[in-house]
């Protein structure tokens, strides 16, 4: 088996919720402009730019709401996040990506992913020997988007076969 090196993955990722119809459209029209949101993803864009500048890939996790249940359905690798000003006021964010893939059922539950810890929490864990403590993602935190720790199955994608 020939292993090919792929860019390493950033420790953090972005996650959001959309509709099944939007996912179908993204699958059919992968080059048609990407995921759009009326909220300005300013901090998400900054984090993605830091990852890009460090030579790291950053995933976008897409959740879908079916009735009262929200679960992750797909992920992709971000190639750009643009925050645009609308002519009549407000903003729009456009996330472009590649490699849209379904998420394995073991990772579909949104609480299988944890939120990005604060720098103070990480520092205390490192310096004071505290046990790692993380908050799990909830439906309320997915809108408009959340900054999360990248799931282990994506961290392992630094080497592709």
C-alpha positions as CSV (number, residue, x, y, z in Angstrom):
1,X,0.0,0.0,0.0
2,X,1.4,3.3,-1.0
3,X,0.8,6.1,1.5
4,X,0.6,9.7,0.3
5,X,1.4,12.6,2.6
6,X,-1.6,15.0,3.1
7,X,-1.4,18.3,4.9
8,X,-1.9,17.9,8.7
9,X,-5.2,18.8,10.3
10,X,-5.9,21.8,12.5
11,X,-6.8,21.0,16.1
12,X,-10.0,22.9,15.7
13,X,-12.8,22.8,13.2
14,X,-16.1,24.6,12.4
15,X,-19.5,23.1,12.7
16,X,-22.9,24.3,11.6
17,X,-26.4,23.1,11.0
18,X,-28.3,23.2,7.7
19,X,-31.1,21.3,5.9
20,X,-31.1,17.9,4.2
21,X,-32.1,19.8,1.0
22,X,-29.1,22.1,1.3
23,X,-26.8,19.1,1.7
24,X,-28.3,17.5,-1.4
25,X,-27.7,20.7,-3.3
26,X,-24.1,20.9,-2.0
27,X,-23.5,17.3,-3.2
28,X,-24.9,18.0,-6.6
29,X,-23.3,21.4,-7.1
30,X,-20.0,21.1,-5.3
31,X,-18.5,23.9,-7.4
32,X,-21.5,26.2,-7.3
33,X,-20.4,28.5,-4.4
34,X,-20.4,26.5,-1.3
35,X,-22.3,26.9,2.0
36,X,-23.8,30.3,2.6
37,X,-25.0,31.9,5.9
38,X,-26.4,35.4,6.7
39,X,-24.2,35.6,9.8
40,X,-20.6,37.0,9.5
41,X,-18.2,34.2,10.3
42,X,-15.5,36.6,11.3
43,X,-13.8,34.6,14.0
44,X,-14.2,31.4,12.1
45,X,-12.5,33.0,9.1
46,X,-9.7,34.3,11.3
47,X,-9.2,30.7,12.6
48,X,-9.3,29.2,9.1
49,X,-6.7,31.8,7.9
50,X,-4.4,30.9,10.8
51,X,-4.7,27.2,9.9
52,X,-4.1,27.9,6.2
53,X,-1.1,30.1,7.0
54,X,0.3,27.3,9.2
55,X,-0.1,24.8,6.4
56,X,-3.0,23.0,8.2
57,X,-6.3,21.8,6.8
58,X,-9.5,22.7,8.7
59,X,-12.7,20.7,8.5
60,X,-16.3,21.9,8.4
61,X,-18.8,19.6,10.0
62,X,-22.4,19.9,8.6
63,X,-25.3,18.8,10.8
64,X,-28.9,18.3,9.6
65,X,-32.1,18.8,11.5
66,X,-34.7,16.0,11.0
67,X,-37.7,16.9,13.2
68,X,-36.4,17.4,16.7
69,X,-33.1,15.5,16.1
70,X,-30.0,17.2,14.9
71,X,-27.0,15.1,13.8
72,X,-23.9,15.4,11.7
73,X,-24.3,14.1,8.2
74,X,-21.2,15.3,6.2
75,X,-17.9,17.0,6.5
76,X,-15.6,18.7,4.1
77,X,-12.2,20.5,4.0
78,X,-12.5,24.3,4.0
79,X,-10.7,26.0,1.1
80,X,-12.0,29.5,1.8
81,X,-14.2,31.5,4.1
82,X,-15.3,34.9,2.7
83,X,-17.3,37.4,4.8
84,X,-19.1,39.8,2.4
85,X,-21.0,43.0,3.1
86,X,-24.4,43.2,1.6
87,X,-25.4,46.2,-0.4
88,X,-28.5,46.8,1.7
89,X,-26.7,46.2,5.0
90,X,-25.7,43.1,6.9
91,X,-23.3,40.4,6.0
92,X,-23.1,37.0,4.2
93,X,-20.5,34.3,4.8
94,X,-19.5,31.9,2.1
95,X,-17.6,28.7,3.0
96,X,-16.0,27.0,0.0
97,X,-14.7,23.5,0.5
98,X,-13.6,20.3,-1.1
99,X,-14.1,16.6,-0.4
100,X,-17.7,16.6,0.9
101,X,-18.1,13.1,2.5
102,X,-20.7,11.5,4.7
103,X,-19.9,11.1,8.4
104,X,-19.7,7.6,9.9
105,X,-22.7,6.9,12.1
106,X,-20.5,6.7,15.2
107,X,-19.8,10.5,14.8
108,X,-23.4,11.6,13.9
109,X,-24.4,12.7,17.4
110,X,-23.5,16.3,17.9
111,X,-22.4,15.7,21.5
112,X,-19.7,13.4,20.1
113,X,-17.8,16.7,19.4
114,X,-16.5,19.1,22.0
115,X,-16.3,22.9,21.9
116,X,-13.0,24.6,21.7
117,X,-11.7,25.1,25.2
118,X,-10.6,28.5,26.4
119,X,-6.9,29.3,26.3
120,X,-7.0,29.6,30.2
121,X,-8.4,26.1,30.5
122,X,-5.8,24.5,28.2
123,X,-3.0,26.4,30.1
124,X,-4.3,25.2,33.5
125,X,-4.5,21.6,32.2
126,X,-0.9,21.9,31.0
127,X,0.7,23.8,33.9
128,X,-1.4,22.6,36.8
129,X,-2.0,19.0,35.8
130,X,-5.7,19.3,35.7
131,X,-7.8,16.6,34.1
132,X,-9.0,17.7,30.7
133,X,-12.5,19.1,30.9
134,X,-14.6,19.8,27.8
135,X,-18.2,21.0,27.0
136,X,-20.0,18.9,24.4
137,X,-21.7,20.5,21.5
138,X,-25.5,21.2,21.9
139,X,-28.1,22.2,19.2
140,X,-28.2,25.8,20.6
141,X,-24.4,26.2,20.1
142,X,-24.5,25.1,16.4
143,X,-26.2,28.3,15.2
144,X,-24.8,30.1,13.4
145,X,-21.7,28.0,13.8
146,X,-19.4,26.6,16.5
147,X,-15.7,26.3,16.9
148,X,-15.0,22.7,18.1
149,X,-12.1,20.3,18.7
150,X,-11.5,18.4,15.5
151,X,-12.8,14.8,15.9
152,X,-10.2,12.1,16.1
153,X,-11.3,10.4,12.9
154,X,-10.4,13.6,11.0
155,X,-7.1,14.2,12.8
156,X,-6.1,10.8,11.5
157,X,-6.6,12.0,7.9
158,X,-3.0,13.4,7.7
159,X,-2.0,10.3,5.8
160,X,-4.2,9.0,2.9
161,X,-3.8,5.6,1.4
